[in-house]
Amino acid sequence: MTTSRSTFASKPRSLEATAFHDGAHGIDPRTGIEQIEARFNQELSEEKAEPGRKLHDLESRLQQARKERPEAEAVWQKVRKELGDTPPPYFHAVVMGIFAAFAQVIDTLFLAPTMDILNIASTFLQYLGAAGLAAISTGIFEFAFRKHADAKNETDRQRAVAIGGTGALGLIAWGLLRGRELQFAAGLSGNPLGDFLGSHPILATMFFIFITLATPMLGAAALLHGWIEFSGARTWRRIKGRFDELRSAEVDLARQVQAEAQHFEEIERRKTEQCREWKAIYSHYYDRGRRNGARQEPMWSVLMKTAGGALLATPLAFLIPAAWFPVQLALPIVPGIALFAYFSHRRHHPSYEWYLKQENTQFAETPDAPKSRELRAPQPRLLSKGDEKYDNS
């Protein structure tokens, strides 16, 4: 007997007992079948809720991946055409950054002694001010280069050239001032460098203009080129990673959606088979109840169970002192009354399970054994006219 349970009432009872009871009382079986279907539809809806949400989420993510992949592929093809199939190295960008740092250091060393012009006497402050001027000069040229590279029209290019030209003119003037200041300082100290600079003014002017203008320009170019290399390498890896991620996600999500859809169908198929099984069980026990019915428990069985329970409670009376004789007398009587009330109630109002246990048993009649038959001796057969020739042969 199956252990399936039915929730046709507030108290759960076995499906077999319910079907047997309905069949024995002539209740329309369609009611029980409809209740089974309603139960399984509810269970199917509850069991499919979480997989349904998961499937919907996977389908949404798959649709989003399929929507984004063409755009990511187009961007990747563009980056691939510009930067190549292999990832650009970071080494070149690092080298350019080192060159830019060296240019800043050299410019700072060249500018520090000329801070006397600005009335800065402290060595530390001279180097600090020189580093600031070197950074400002490099920043002006770097900004001009970026502005010119990102220019969308001729006006933007002209503005970038104007910014760079203004910075260059300022540095040219600063280089001339540095040369004159150095010549003046060397002459006051009696340094032969003053006589040399005075003897070659054009060469000295060109040199100081070069070191004043070239260092920040080279530093800005190296910094900008290093940043372009670094940005290109980083962009290549980011775009390639995004494209690979979307492509892998599309394949993986499609596989997950298929697996989840199969799981979804498996749940529905399993619940359908269980519902069919429950219907078959219900129909079987319904037919048994309609065909066999159940018998009521006899009264003598109720009396015997009541008497047995009272006898089992009787020994407990000896644990009570004799002075409490009424209690001793009531001890087996009270359980007996309670047991009689319980068994009598069950006799008139049996539960579904007990009703199934009281099923009428019908024995099939065993057919009588067939009588033995004796073989009769064959009787002689007279030959008819025309059979003689066959008999002689």
C-alpha positions as CSV (number, residue, x, y, z in Angstrom):
1,M,0.0,0.0,0.0
2,T,1.4,3.4,-0.9
3,T,2.1,5.9,1.8
4,S,0.8,8.9,-0.3
5,R,-1.2,11.4,1.7
6,S,-4.2,13.4,0.6
7,T,-5.2,16.8,1.9
8,F,-8.9,16.5,1.1
9,A,-9.7,17.6,4.6
10,S,-8.0,19.7,7.3
11,K,-6.5,16.5,8.8
12,P,-4.3,14.6,6.3
13,R,-5.4,11.1,5.5
14,S,-4.1,8.4,3.2
15,L,-5.2,8.5,-0.4
16,E,-6.2,4.8,-0.3
17,A,-8.5,5.2,2.7
18,T,-10.1,8.3,1.1
19,A,-10.8,6.5,-2.2
20,F,-12.1,3.4,-0.4
21,H,-14.4,5.5,1.7
22,D,-15.7,7.4,-1.3
23,G,-16.3,4.2,-3.2
24,A,-18.1,2.5,-0.3
25,H,-20.4,5.5,0.2
26,G,-21.1,6.1,-3.5
27,I,-19.5,9.5,-3.7
28,D,-18.9,10.8,-7.3
29,P,-15.3,9.9,-8.1
30,R,-14.9,13.0,-10.2
31,T,-14.8,15.0,-7.0
32,G,-11.8,13.1,-5.7
33,I,-10.1,13.2,-9.2
34,E,-10.6,17.0,-9.4
35,Q,-9.1,17.4,-5.9
36,I,-6.1,15.4,-6.8
37,E,-5.6,17.5,-10.0
38,A,-6.0,20.7,-8.0
39,R,-3.5,19.5,-5.4
40,F,-0.9,18.6,-8.1
41,N,-1.5,21.9,-10.0
42,Q,-0.8,23.8,-6.8
43,E,2.3,21.8,-6.0
44,L,3.5,22.1,-9.6
45,S,3.0,25.9,-9.5
46,E,5.0,26.1,-6.2
47,E,7.8,23.8,-7.4
48,K,8.1,25.7,-10.7
49,A,8.2,29.1,-9.1
50,E,12.0,29.2,-8.2
51,P,13.2,27.4,-11.3
52,G,10.9,29.8,-13.3
53,R,12.5,32.9,-11.8
54,K,16.0,31.4,-12.4
55,L,15.1,30.6,-16.0
56,H,13.7,34.1,-16.5
57,D,16.9,35.6,-15.1
58,L,19.1,33.5,-17.3
59,E,17.1,34.3,-20.4
60,S,17.3,38.1,-19.6
61,R,21.1,37.8,-19.2
62,L,21.4,35.8,-22.4
63,Q,19.3,38.4,-24.3
64,Q,21.4,41.2,-22.9
65,A,24.7,39.4,-23.8
66,R,23.4,38.8,-27.4
67,K,22.4,42.5,-27.6
68,E,25.8,43.8,-26.4
69,R,28.0,41.3,-28.3
70,P,27.7,42.8,-31.8
71,E,28.7,46.3,-30.5
72,A,31.6,44.8,-28.5
73,E,32.7,42.8,-31.5
74,A,32.7,45.9,-33.7
75,V,34.7,47.9,-31.2
76,W,37.1,45.0,-30.9
77,Q,37.6,44.7,-34.6
78,K,38.4,48.4,-34.8
79,V,40.9,48.2,-31.9
80,R,42.4,45.1,-33.4
81,K,42.9,46.8,-36.7
82,E,44.6,49.8,-35.1
83,L,46.7,48.0,-32.4
84,G,47.2,44.5,-33.9
85,D,46.3,41.0,-32.9
86,T,48.8,40.7,-30.0
87,P,48.5,42.7,-26.8
88,P,50.7,45.8,-26.9
89,P,53.4,45.7,-24.2
90,Y,53.6,48.1,-21.3
91,F,57.4,48.2,-21.5
92,H,57.5,51.1,-24.0
93,A,55.2,53.2,-21.9
94,V,57.4,52.6,-18.8
95,V,60.5,53.6,-20.7
96,M,58.8,56.8,-21.9
97,G,57.8,57.6,-18.4
98,I,61.4,57.2,-17.2
99,F,62.6,59.5,-19.9
100,A,60.0,62.1,-18.8
101,A,61.1,61.8,-15.2
102,F,64.8,62.2,-16.2
103,A,63.9,65.3,-18.2
104,Q,62.2,66.8,-15.2
105,V,65.2,66.1,-13.0
106,I,67.7,67.6,-15.5
107,D,65.5,70.7,-15.9
108,T,65.3,71.1,-12.2
109,L,69.0,70.9,-11.8
110,F,69.5,73.5,-14.5
111,L,67.0,75.9,-13.1
112,A,67.9,75.7,-9.4
113,P,71.0,78.0,-9.6
114,T,69.0,80.6,-11.4
115,M,66.5,81.0,-8.6
116,D,68.7,83.8,-7.3
117,I,66.9,86.0,-9.9
118,L,63.7,85.5,-8.0
119,N,65.5,86.3,-4.7
120,I,65.4,82.7,-3.4
121,A,68.5,82.1,-1.4
122,S,67.7,78.8,0.3
123,T,69.1,75.8,-1.5
124,F,66.0,73.7,-0.7
125,L,63.6,76.3,-1.9
126,Q,65.7,76.9,-5.0
127,Y,65.3,73.2,-6.0
128,L,61.6,73.2,-5.0
129,G,61.0,76.3,-7.1
130,A,63.0,74.9,-10.0
131,A,60.9,71.6,-9.9
132,G,57.7,73.7,-10.0
133,L,58.9,75.7,-13.0
134,A,60.0,72.5,-14.8
135,A,56.6,70.9,-14.1
136,I,54.7,74.0,-15.3
137,S,56.8,74.2,-18.5
138,T,56.3,70.5,-19.2
139,G,52.6,70.8,-18.5
140,I,52.2,73.7,-20.9
141,F,53.7,71.7,-23.8
142,E,51.9,68.5,-22.9
143,F,48.6,70.4,-22.9
144,A,49.4,71.9,-26.2
145,F,50.4,68.6,-27.7
146,R,47.2,66.9,-26.5
147,K,45.1,69.9,-27.6
148,H,46.6,69.6,-31.1
149,A,46.2,65.8,-31.3
150,D,42.5,66.0,-30.2
151,A,41.7,69.0,-32.4
152,K,38.5,68.6,-34.4
153,N,38.9,71.6,-36.5
154,E,41.4,74.2,-37.6
155,T,40.5,76.6,-34.8
156,D,41.4,74.1,-32.2
157,R,44.7,73.5,-33.9
158,Q,45.5,77.2,-34.0
159,R,44.7,77.5,-30.3
160,A,47.0,74.6,-29.5
161,V,49.8,76.2,-31.5
162,A,49.2,79.5,-29.8
163,I,49.5,77.9,-26.4
164,G,52.7,76.1,-27.3
165,G,54.1,79.1,-29.0
166,T,53.4,81.3,-25.9
167,G,55.2,78.8,-23.7
168,A,58.1,78.6,-26.1
169,L,58.5,82.4,-26.2
170,G,58.4,82.5,-22.4
171,L,61.1,79.8,-22.1
172,I,63.3,81.5,-24.8
173,A,63.2,84.7,-22.7
174,W,63.9,82.7,-19.6
175,G,66.9,81.1,-21.3
176,L,68.3,84.5,-22.3
177,L,67.9,85.7,-18.8
178,R,69.6,82.6,-17.4
179,G,72.6,83.2,-19.7
180,R,73.0,86.8,-18.7
181,E,72.5,86.1,-15.1
182,L,75.2,83.3,-15.2
183,Q,77.6,85.6,-17.0
184,F,77.0,88.4,-14.5
185,A,77.5,86.0,-11.5
186,A,80.7,84.6,-13.0
187,G,82.1,88.1,-13.6
188,L,81.5,89.1,-10.0
189,S,83.2,86.0,-8.6
190,G,86.2,86.3,-11.1
191,N,85.2,82.9,-12.7
192,P,86.8,82.5,-16.2
193,L,83.3,81.2,-17.3
194,G,82.2,84.9,-17.4
195,D,85.0,85.8,-19.9
196,F,84.1,82.7,-22.0
197,L,80.5,83.5,-22.2
198,G,81.3,87.1,-23.0
199,S,83.6,86.0,-25.8
200,H,81.0,83.7,-27.4
201,P,77.6,85.5,-26.8
202,I,75.7,83.9,-29.7
203,L,76.8,80.3,-28.9
204,A,76.0,80.9,-25.2
205,T,72.6,82.3,-26.1
206,M,71.8,79.3,-28.3
207,F,72.9,76.9,-25.6
208,F,70.9,78.3,-22.8
209,I,67.8,78.7,-25.0
210,F,68.2,75.0,-26.1
211,I,68.5,73.6,-22.6
212,T,65.7,75.8,-21.3
213,L,63.3,75.0,-24.1
214,A,64.3,71.4,-25.1
215,T,64.1,69.7,-21.7
216,P,60.4,70.5,-21.0
217,M,59.4,69.9,-24.6
218,L,61.2,66.5,-24.6
219,G,59.7,65.7,-21.2
220,A,56.2,66.6,-22.4
221,A,56.6,64.5,-25.6
222,A,57.9,61.5,-23.7
223,L,55.1,61.8,-21.1
224,L,52.5,62.1,-23.8
225,H,53.9,59.3,-25.9
226,G,54.2,57.0,-22.8
227,W,50.6,57.8,-21.9
228,I,49.4,56.9,-25.4
229,E,51.3,53.6,-25.3
230,F,49.9,52.8,-21.9
231,S,46.4,53.8,-22.8
232,G,46.5,51.7,-26.0
233,A,47.8,48.6,-24.2
234,R,45.2,49.0,-21.5
235,T,42.4,49.6,-24.1
236,W,43.4,46.6,-26.1
237,R,43.2,44.3,-23.1
238,R,40.0,45.9,-21.8
239,I,38.1,45.6,-25.2
240,K,39.5,42.1,-25.8
241,G,38.5,41.0,-22.4
242,R,35.0,42.4,-22.7
243,F,34.5,40.8,-26.1
244,D,35.7,37.4,-24.8
245,E,33.5,37.8,-21.7
246,L,30.4,38.4,-23.7
247,R,31.2,35.6,-26.2
248,S,31.8,33.1,-23.4
249,A,28.8,34.4,-21.5
250,E,26.5,33.9,-24.5
251,V,27.6,30.3,-24.9
252,D,27.5,29.5,-21.2
253,L,24.2,31.2,-20.6
254,A,22.7,29.4,-23.6
255,R,23.8,26.1,-22.1
256,Q,22.4,27.1,-18.7
257,V,19.1,28.2,-20.2
258,Q,18.8,24.8,-22.0
259,A,19.6,22.9,-18.9
260,E,17.2,24.9,-16.8
261,A,14.5,24.5,-19.4
262,Q,15.0,20.7,-19.3
263,H,14.8,20.8,-15.5
264,F,11.6,22.8,-15.8
265,E,10.1,20.3,-18.2
266,E,11.3,17.4,-16.0
267,I,9.5,18.9,-13.0
268,E,6.3,19.2,-15.0
269,R,6.7,15.6,-16.4
270,R,7.4,14.2,-12.9
271,K,4.4,15.9,-11.3
272,T,2.2,14.7,-14.2
273,E,3.3,11.1,-13.7
274,Q,2.7,11.4,-10.0
275,C,-0.7,12.8,-10.6
276,R,-1.5,10.0,-13.0
277,E,-0.3,7.5,-10.4
278,W,-2.5,9.1,-7.7
279,K,-5.5,8.9,-10.0
280,A,-4.8,5.2,-10.7
281,I,-4.5,4.5,-6.9
282,Y,-7.7,6.4,-6.3
283,S,-9.6,4.6,-9.0
284,H,-8.4,1.2,-7.7
285,Y,-9.4,1.8,-4.1
286,Y,-12.6,3.5,-5.2
287,D,-13.6,0.3,-7.0
288,R,-12.6,-1.8,-4.0
289,G,-14.8,0.3,-1.8
290,R,-17.7,0.2,-4.1
291,R,-17.4,-3.5,-4.7
292,N,-16.5,-4.8,-1.2
293,G,-17.6,-2.1,1.3
294,A,-16.7,-2.3,5.0
295,R,-18.2,-4.0,8.0
296,Q,-18.9,-2.3,11.3
297,E,-16.7,-3.4,14.2
298,P,-18.8,-5.8,16.4
299,M,-19.9,-4.7,19.8
300,W,-18.2,-7.7,21.5
301,S,-14.8,-6.4,20.2
302,V,-15.5,-3.0,21.8
303,L,-16.4,-4.7,25.1
304,M,-13.3,-7.0,25.0
305,K,-10.9,-4.1,24.4
306,T,-12.6,-2.1,27.2
307,A,-12.3,-5.1,29.6
308,G,-8.7,-5.7,28.6
309,G,-7.8,-2.0,29.3
310,A,-9.5,-2.1,32.6
311,L,-7.7,-5.3,33.6
312,L,-4.4,-3.8,32.7
313,A,-5.1,-0.8,35.0
314,T,-6.3,-3.0,37.9
315,P,-2.8,-3.9,39.3
316,L,-2.2,-0.2,39.8
317,A,-4.9,-0.2,42.5
318,F,-2.6,-2.3,44.8
319,L,-0.2,0.7,45.0
320,I,-2.9,2.7,46.8
321,P,-3.4,2.1,50.6
322,A,-6.5,0.1,51.6
323,A,-8.0,3.2,53.3
324,W,-8.5,4.6,49.9
325,F,-10.8,1.8,48.7
326,P,-13.1,4.0,46.6
327,V,-10.0,5.2,44.7
328,Q,-8.9,1.6,44.3
329,L,-12.3,0.7,42.9
330,A,-12.4,3.7,40.6
331,L,-8.9,3.1,39.2
332,P,-9.9,0.3,36.7
333,I,-13.4,1.7,36.2
334,V,-12.3,5.2,34.9
335,P,-10.0,3.8,32.2
336,G,-12.6,1.3,31.3
337,I,-15.2,4.0,30.8
338,A,-12.8,6.1,28.8
339,L,-11.8,3.1,26.6
340,F,-15.4,2.2,26.1
341,A,-16.3,5.7,25.0
342,Y,-13.3,5.8,22.6
343,F,-13.9,2.4,21.0
344,S,-17.6,2.9,20.9
345,H,-17.1,6.2,19.1
346,R,-14.7,4.7,16.7
347,R,-17.2,1.9,16.0
348,H,-19.9,4.3,15.0
349,H,-17.6,6.9,13.5
350,P,-14.6,5.1,12.1
351,S,-11.7,7.1,10.6
352,Y,-11.0,6.6,6.9
353,E,-7.9,4.5,7.7
354,W,-9.9,2.3,10.1
355,Y,-12.8,2.1,7.6
356,L,-10.3,0.7,5.1
357,K,-9.1,-1.9,7.6
358,Q,-12.7,-3.1,8.1
359,E,-13.0,-3.9,4.4
360,N,-15.2,-6.9,3.7
361,T,-13.1,-9.8,2.5
362,Q,-14.5,-11.9,-0.3
363,F,-13.1,-15.3,-1.0
364,A,-13.1,-16.6,-4.5
365,E,-14.8,-20.0,-4.7
366,T,-12.4,-22.8,-5.4
367,P,-13.7,-25.0,-8.3
368,D,-14.2,-28.7,-7.5
369,A,-11.5,-30.9,-8.8
370,P,-12.5,-32.6,-12.0
371,K,-13.6,-36.2,-11.7
372,S,-11.3,-38.8,-13.1
373,R,-12.5,-40.3,-16.3
374,E,-11.9,-43.9,-17.5
375,L,-11.0,-44.6,-21.0
376,R,-13.5,-46.9,-22.6
377,A,-12.3,-49.8,-24.7
378,P,-12.8,-49.2,-28.4
379,Q,-15.7,-51.0,-29.9
380,P,-15.2,-53.1,-33.0
381,R,-16.2,-51.3,-36.2
382,L,-17.9,-53.2,-39.0
383,L,-16.5,-52.7,-42.4
384,S,-18.8,-51.3,-44.9
385,K,-18.9,-52.4,-48.6
386,G,-16.0,-50.9,-50.3
387,D,-13.7,-50.9,-47.3
388,E,-12.7,-54.5,-47.8
389,K,-10.0,-53.8,-50.2
390,Y,-8.4,-51.3,-47.9
391,D,-8.7,-53.7,-45.0
392,N,-7.0,-56.5,-47.0
393,S,-4.2,-54.3,-47.9
